[in-house]
């Protein structure tokens, strides 16, 4: 079985990772590419709402809670899960994008915006591509913040 390519979009907070991924997903979907996205959240997030059945199951101690409707499903793992374990569960897509995971071993798409005053989040030589509004980085494919089509072309041909 061929593995699904994984690309990590990395940047400092407030740089535009989410916006880039949103535009990239839209562009890839318009080309018929099936896309999965995994977002790393440094904060404790809650998917359940207090009082809902799934919240009650989790509160009772369920290790995994699954919510299913006619059009979607959510698996809530109430325990630490590695990115590798999550990636292994993803099937029937052509590409996986992660938001974050800059220390992971997957090809990185670094985002840098001059207005933030922050540098690249990883050295340029660790980047598969760089999306930036500042100087180019020799030896690394660079794209402007608006060139989502060009970045999609690179991902598809890779």
Buried (B, 14 or more C-beta within 10 A) or exposed (E): EEEBBBBBBBBBEEBBBBEBBEBBBEBBEEEEBEBBBBBBEEEEEEEBEEEEEBBEBBEEEEEEBEBEEEEEEEEBEBEEEEBEEBBEEEEEBBBBBBBBBBEBEBBBBBBBBEEBEBEBBBEBEBBBBBBBEEEEBEEBBBBEBEEBBBBBBBBEEE
